[in-house]
Amino acid sequence: MDSLARLAVDVHECVACPRLVEWRERVAVEKRAAFRYDDYWGRGVSGFGDPAARLLVLGLAPGAHGANRTGRVFTGDRSGDWLYRALHRAGFANQAASTHRSDGLELRGAWVTAAVKCAPPGNAPMPGERDACRPFLDREIALLGELRVAVCLGNFAYQVATDYFGVKPRPKFGHAVEVPAGGLTLLCSFHPSQQNTFTGKLTEPMIDAVFARAKAICR
């Protein structure tokens, strides 16, 4: 039988996309100066959280010097800082900090993952790479049998989610857009990237409102 543990091993060991494998491993060797003493993960990054989650948080892909370094999704970069602070404020996380795999972070009723499991050059997966990762997401959602709502961080994640749940026609992406998808609700949020947070396109009250709505749906 499939399991989240089995899925994690398969994600970690996957070498299906040569461009992504080459990039994730090269970044792990060359490193960023600030992390030159760190041992980079440099593999596929599996989802993380509560197996009984009602909330799914879906991102684009691991950050080259975030999750590709730490081995945990949305961990070790500013996007993760924003996300886990918001999850903590909404009651889905026991702490606001997300720095490394052994930092004590636990999620309650939430599961965080990415549509593409390997760090892509320029944060831009190719269509074939997105499609190659799709079976992992299919298995992941199937194993998370209590899901009620999925927060899609950015348009890429939203497109992947609407494709998975067969939403046609696809409503236009926008922050706080809410889309019914069978027995589950899709909630859109601008991605907590530095570009969005530094420019004020996404603010903490904006992301808090999305997770407050997600919490209400979960209840």
LOLUM-35785 format. One record per residue (C-alpha): residue number from 1; residue in three letters; y, z, x. Coordinates in Angstrom, 2 decimals, always signed. Layout:
+-----+--------+---------+---------+---------+
! num ! residu !   north !      up !    east !
+-----+--------+---------+---------+---------+
! NUM !    ala !       Y !       Z !       X !
...
+-----+--------+---------+---------+---------+
This chain:
+-----+--------+---------+---------+---------+
! num ! residu !   north !      up !    east !
+-----+--------+---------+---------+---------+
!   1 !    met !   +0.00 !   +0.00 !   +0.00 !
!   2 !    asp !   +3.55 !   -0.68 !   +1.10 !
!   3 !    ser !   +5.88 !   +2.20 !   +1.94 !
!   4 !    leu !   +9.38 !   +2.76 !   +3.25 !
!   5 !    ala !   +7.85 !   +3.94 !   +6.53 !
!   6 !    arg !   +5.82 !   +0.73 !   +6.86 !
!   7 !    leu !   +8.87 !   -1.32 !   +5.98 !
!   8 !    ala !  +10.93 !   +0.45 !   +8.66 !
!   9 !    val !   +8.36 !   -0.41 !  +11.33 !
!  10 !    asp !   +8.31 !   -4.05 !  +10.24 !
!  11 !    val !  +12.12 !   -4.25 !  +10.38 !
!  12 !    his !  +12.24 !   -2.65 !  +13.83 !
!  13 !    glu !   +9.64 !   -5.06 !  +15.20 !
!  14 !    cys !  +10.92 !   -8.27 !  +13.59 !
!  15 !    val !  +11.71 !  -11.22 !  +15.91 !
!  16 !    ala !  +11.98 !  -13.93 !  +13.24 !
!  17 !    cys !  +15.52 !  -15.09 !  +14.11 !
!  18 !    pro !  +15.92 !  -16.10 !  +17.78 !
!  19 !    arg !  +19.72 !  -16.12 !  +17.69 !
!  20 !    leu !  +19.89 !  -12.59 !  +16.30 !
!  21 !    val !  +17.21 !  -11.25 !  +18.64 !
!  22 !    glu !  +19.00 !  -12.70 !  +21.66 !
!  23 !    trp !  +22.34 !  -11.26 !  +20.55 !
!  24 !    arg !  +21.18 !   -7.76 !  +19.62 !
!  25 !    glu !  +19.29 !   -7.42 !  +22.92 !
!  26 !    arg !  +22.13 !   -8.85 !  +25.03 !
!  27 !    val !  +24.63 !   -6.44 !  +23.48 !
!  28 !    ala !  +22.22 !   -3.58 !  +24.20 !
!  29 !    val !  +22.25 !   -4.49 !  +27.90 !
!  30 !    glu !  +25.89 !   -5.47 !  +28.39 !
!  31 !    lys !  +27.20 !   -2.61 !  +26.19 !
!  32 !    arg !  +30.77 !   -1.66 !  +25.40 !
!  33 !    ala !  +32.54 !   +0.28 !  +28.16 !
!  34 !    ala !  +33.01 !   +3.31 !  +25.92 !
!  35 !    phe !  +29.22 !   +3.51 !  +25.41 !
!  36 !    arg !  +28.05 !   +2.46 !  +28.88 !
!  37 !    tyr !  +25.90 !   +5.57 !  +29.26 !
!  38 !    asp !  +24.25 !   +5.22 !  +25.85 !
!  39 !    asp !  +20.74 !   +3.85 !  +25.34 !
!  40 !    tyr !  +21.25 !   +1.12 !  +22.74 !
!  41 !    trp !  +18.72 !   +0.64 !  +19.96 !
!  42 !    gly !  +18.87 !   -3.17 !  +20.18 !
!  43 !    arg !  +16.35 !   -3.89 !  +17.38 !
!  44 !    gly !  +16.31 !   -4.44 !  +13.65 !
!  45 !    val !  +17.85 !   -1.55 !  +11.70 !
!  46 !    ser !  +16.06 !   -0.25 !   +8.63 !
!  47 !    gly !  +17.57 !   +1.47 !   +5.60 !
!  48 !    phe !  +18.28 !   +5.19 !   +5.49 !
!  49 !    gly !  +18.50 !   +7.88 !   +2.84 !
!  50 !    asp !  +16.76 !   +9.51 !   -0.10 !
!  51 !    pro !  +13.57 !   +7.72 !   -1.27 !
!  52 !    ala !  +14.34 !   +8.94 !   -4.80 !
!  53 !    ala !  +17.82 !   +7.38 !   -4.67 !
!  54 !    arg !  +19.56 !   +6.22 !   -7.81 !
!  55 !    leu !  +22.38 !   +4.72 !   -5.73 !
!  56 !    leu !  +21.87 !   +1.81 !   -3.35 !
!  57 !    val !  +24.66 !   +1.00 !   -0.89 !
!  58 !    leu !  +24.31 !   -2.55 !   +0.41 !
!  59 !    gly !  +26.24 !   -3.77 !   +3.44 !
!  60 !    leu !  +26.29 !   -7.00 !   +5.42 !
!  61 !    ala !  +24.51 !   -6.29 !   +8.74 !
!  62 !    pro !  +24.40 !   -3.72 !  +11.56 !
!  63 !    gly !  +27.47 !   -3.48 !  +13.77 !
!  64 !    ala !  +26.90 !   -4.61 !  +17.36 !
!  65 !    his !  +28.09 !   -1.30 !  +18.83 !
!  66 !    gly !  +27.45 !   +0.81 !  +15.74 !
!  67 !    ala !  +24.00 !   +0.63 !  +14.17 !
!  68 !    asn !  +22.72 !   -1.71 !  +16.89 !
!  69 !    arg !  +23.56 !   +1.09 !  +19.33 !
!  70 !    thr !  +22.53 !   +4.15 !  +17.32 !
!  71 !    gly !  +19.59 !   +2.74 !  +15.36 !
!  72 !    arg !  +20.85 !   +3.99 !  +12.00 !
!  73 !    val !  +22.65 !   +1.83 !   +9.48 !
!  74 !    phe !  +26.45 !   +2.31 !   +9.31 !
!  75 !    thr !  +26.34 !   +4.89 !  +12.10 !
!  76 !    gly !  +28.53 !   +5.08 !  +15.17 !
!  77 !    asp !  +31.48 !   +2.90 !  +14.17 !
!  78 !    arg !  +34.60 !   +3.13 !  +12.02 !
!  79 !    ser !  +33.03 !   +1.36 !   +9.04 !
!  80 !    gly !  +30.36 !   +4.05 !   +8.97 !
!  81 !    asp !  +32.96 !   +6.78 !   +9.33 !
!  82 !    trp !  +34.68 !   +5.52 !   +6.18 !
!  83 !    leu !  +31.45 !   +5.05 !   +4.25 !
!  84 !    tyr !  +29.86 !   +8.43 !   +4.95 !
!  85 !    arg !  +33.11 !  +10.31 !   +4.39 !
!  86 !    ala !  +33.26 !   +8.70 !   +0.96 !
!  87 !    leu !  +29.61 !   +9.49 !   +0.24 !
!  88 !    his !  +30.21 !  +13.10 !   +1.29 !
!  89 !    arg !  +33.24 !  +13.44 !   -0.98 !
!  90 !    ala !  +31.18 !  +12.03 !   -3.86 !
!  91 !    gly !  +28.35 !  +14.49 !   -3.23 !
!  92 !    phe !  +25.82 !  +11.95 !   -1.94 !
!  93 !    ala !  +25.82 !  +13.24 !   +1.68 !
!  94 !    asn !  +25.58 !  +16.72 !   +3.18 !
!  95 !    gln !  +28.25 !  +15.97 !   +5.81 !
!  96 !    ala !  +31.04 !  +13.50 !   +6.46 !
!  97 !    ala !  +30.17 !  +12.62 !  +10.07 !
!  98 !    ser !  +27.70 !   +9.91 !  +11.08 !
!  99 !    thr !  +27.46 !   +9.61 !  +14.85 !
! 100 !    his !  +23.78 !   +9.31 !  +15.83 !
! 101 !    arg !  +20.27 !   +9.52 !  +14.36 !
! 102 !    ser !  +19.89 !  +13.25 !  +15.09 !
! 103 !    asp !  +23.28 !  +14.43 !  +13.84 !
! 104 !    gly !  +21.84 !  +16.22 !  +10.79 !
! 105 !    leu !  +23.12 !  +13.75 !   +8.19 !
! 106 !    glu !  +21.12 !  +13.73 !   +4.96 !
! 107 !    leu !  +21.71 !  +11.65 !   +1.85 !
! 108 !    arg !  +21.13 !  +12.99 !   -1.65 !
! 109 !    gly !  +20.36 !  +10.45 !   -4.34 !
! 110 !    ala !  +21.55 !   +7.54 !   -2.19 !
! 111 !    trp !  +20.03 !   +4.91 !   +0.09 !
! 112 !    val !  +22.10 !   +2.84 !   +2.54 !
! 113 !    thr !  +20.94 !   -0.50 !   +3.89 !
! 114 !    ala !  +22.12 !   -3.96 !   +4.92 !
! 115 !    ala !  +21.28 !   -7.42 !   +3.64 !
! 116 !    val !  +20.62 !   -8.64 !   +7.21 !
! 117 !    lys !  +18.81 !   -6.16 !   +9.45 !
! 118 !    cys !  +19.96 !   -7.35 !  +12.89 !
! 119 !    ala !  +23.47 !   -7.42 !  +14.35 !
! 120 !    pro !  +24.81 !  -11.01 !  +14.16 !
! 121 !    pro !  +27.37 !  -12.57 !  +16.51 !
! 122 !    gly !  +30.83 !  -12.26 !  +15.01 !
! 123 !    asn !  +29.40 !  -10.28 !  +12.05 !
! 124 !    ala !  +28.45 !  -13.67 !  +10.57 !
! 125 !    pro !  +24.78 !  -14.25 !   +9.74 !
! 126 !    met !  +23.74 !  -17.84 !   +9.17 !
! 127 !    pro !  +22.21 !  -18.79 !   +5.78 !
! 128 !    gly !  +18.75 !  -19.16 !   +7.32 !
! 129 !    glu !  +19.00 !  -15.69 !   +8.86 !
! 130 !    arg !  +20.04 !  -14.21 !   +5.53 !
! 131 !    asp !  +17.07 !  -15.90 !   +3.85 !
! 132 !    ala !  +14.64 !  -14.77 !   +6.57 !
! 133 !    cys !  +15.69 !  -11.15 !   +5.93 !
! 134 !    arg !  +15.41 !  -11.44 !   +2.17 !
! 135 !    pro !  +11.73 !  -10.31 !   +1.98 !
! 136 !    phe !  +12.70 !   -7.02 !   +3.63 !
! 137 !    leu !  +15.33 !   -6.37 !   +0.98 !
! 138 !    asp !  +12.89 !   -7.39 !   -1.76 !
! 139 !    arg !  +10.38 !   -4.79 !   -0.52 !
! 140 !    glu !  +13.08 !   -2.15 !   -0.08 !
! 141 !    ile !  +14.41 !   -2.43 !   -3.62 !
! 142 !    ala !  +10.88 !   -2.51 !   -5.05 !
! 143 !    leu !  +10.04 !   +0.72 !   -3.21 !
! 144 !    leu !  +13.19 !   +2.45 !   -4.47 !
! 145 !    gly !  +11.99 !   +2.76 !   -8.02 !
! 146 !    glu !  +14.73 !   +5.06 !   -9.36 !
! 147 !    leu !  +17.75 !   +2.84 !   -8.65 !
! 148 !    arg !  +20.47 !   +2.68 !  -11.30 !
! 149 !    val !  +23.46 !   +1.27 !   -9.42 !
! 150 !    ala !  +24.12 !   -0.78 !   -6.28 !
! 151 !    val !  +27.47 !   -0.63 !   -4.49 !
! 152 !    cys !  +28.00 !   -3.96 !   -2.73 !
! 153 !    leu !  +30.24 !   -3.61 !   +0.31 !
! 154 !    gly !  +31.89 !   -6.99 !   +0.59 !
! 155 !    asn !  +31.33 !  -10.43 !   -0.87 !
! 156 !    phe !  +28.32 !  -11.25 !   +1.34 !
! 157 !    ala !  +26.38 !   -8.24 !   +0.06 !
! 158 !    tyr !  +27.50 !   -9.02 !   -3.50 !
! 159 !    gln !  +26.16 !  -12.58 !   -3.28 !
! 160 !    val !  +22.83 !  -11.36 !   -1.91 !
! 161 !    ala !  +22.57 !   -8.75 !   -4.70 !
! 162 !    thr !  +23.42 !  -11.18 !   -7.50 !
! 163 !    asp !  +20.87 !  -13.65 !   -6.12 !
! 164 !    tyr !  +18.22 !  -10.93 !   -5.99 !
! 165 !    phe !  +18.86 !   -9.74 !   -9.55 !
! 166 !    gly !  +19.32 !  -13.25 !  -10.93 !
! 167 !    val !  +22.90 !  -12.79 !  -12.14 !
! 168 !    lys !  +24.09 !  -16.18 !  -13.48 !
! 169 !    pro !  +26.85 !  -17.14 !  -13.69 !
! 170 !    arg !  +28.07 !  -14.89 !  -10.89 !
! 171 !    pro !  +31.37 !  -13.14 !  -11.77 !
! 172 !    lys !  +34.03 !  -13.43 !   -9.09 !
! 173 !    phe !  +33.90 !  -10.72 !   -6.44 !
! 174 !    gly !  +36.70 !   -8.16 !   -6.44 !
! 175 !    his !  +37.16 !   -4.51 !   -5.68 !
! 176 !    ala !  +35.75 !   -2.29 !   -8.47 !
! 177 !    val !  +34.28 !   -5.27 !  -10.33 !
! 178 !    glu !  +31.28 !   -4.06 !  -12.35 !
! 179 !    val !  +28.40 !   -6.41 !  -13.16 !
! 180 !    pro !  +25.31 !   -5.63 !  -15.28 !
! 181 !    ala !  +22.08 !   -6.78 !  -13.61 !
! 182 !    gly !  +19.17 !   -6.03 !  -15.90 !
! 183 !    gly !  +18.59 !   -2.28 !  -15.85 !
! 184 !    leu !  +20.91 !   -1.83 !  -12.90 !
! 185 !    thr !  +24.69 !   -2.05 !  -12.41 !
! 186 !    leu !  +26.34 !   -3.78 !   -9.46 !
! 187 !    leu !  +29.64 !   -2.26 !   -8.31 !
! 188 !    cys !  +31.83 !   -4.16 !   -5.86 !
! 189 !    ser !  +33.89 !   -2.67 !   -3.08 !
! 190 !    phe !  +35.86 !   -4.21 !   -0.28 !
! 191 !    his !  +33.96 !   -3.66 !   +2.96 !
! 192 !    pro !  +35.20 !   -0.65 !   +5.00 !
! 193 !    ser !  +35.78 !   -2.87 !   +8.03 !
! 194 !    gln !  +38.63 !   -2.14 !  +10.41 !
! 195 !    gln !  +40.39 !   -5.26 !   +9.20 !
! 196 !    asn !  +40.39 !   -3.98 !   +5.62 !
! 197 !    thr !  +41.14 !   -0.32 !   +6.34 !
! 198 !    phe !  +43.83 !   -0.91 !   +8.99 !
! 199 !    thr !  +45.71 !   -3.32 !   +6.72 !
! 200 !    gly !  +45.44 !   -1.10 !   +3.66 !
! 201 !    lys !  +43.38 !   -3.62 !   +1.72 !
! 202 !    leu !  +40.89 !   -0.76 !   +1.28 !
! 203 !    thr !  +42.14 !   +2.82 !   +1.00 !
! 204 !    glu !  +40.22 !   +6.06 !   +0.68 !
! 205 !    pro !  +41.24 !   +6.53 !   -2.98 !
! 206 !    met !  +39.96 !   +3.00 !   -3.69 !
! 207 !    ile !  +36.52 !   +3.58 !   -2.18 !
! 208 !    asp !  +36.36 !   +7.07 !   -3.72 !
! 209 !    ala !  +36.93 !   +5.55 !   -7.16 !
! 210 !    val !  +33.97 !   +3.21 !   -6.66 !
! 211 !    phe !  +31.62 !   +6.04 !   -5.70 !
! 212 !    ala !  +32.91 !   +8.23 !   -8.51 !
! 213 !    arg !  +32.00 !   +5.46 !  -10.93 !
! 214 !    ala !  +28.61 !   +5.04 !   -9.23 !
! 215 !    lys !  +27.97 !   +8.76 !   -9.63 !
! 216 !    ala !  +28.81 !   +8.59 !  -13.32 !
! 217 !    ile !  +26.35 !   +5.73 !  -13.81 !
! 218 !    cys !  +23.64 !   +7.59 !  -11.89 !
! 219 !    arg !  +23.96 !  +10.49 !  -14.31 !
+-----+--------+---------+---------+---------+
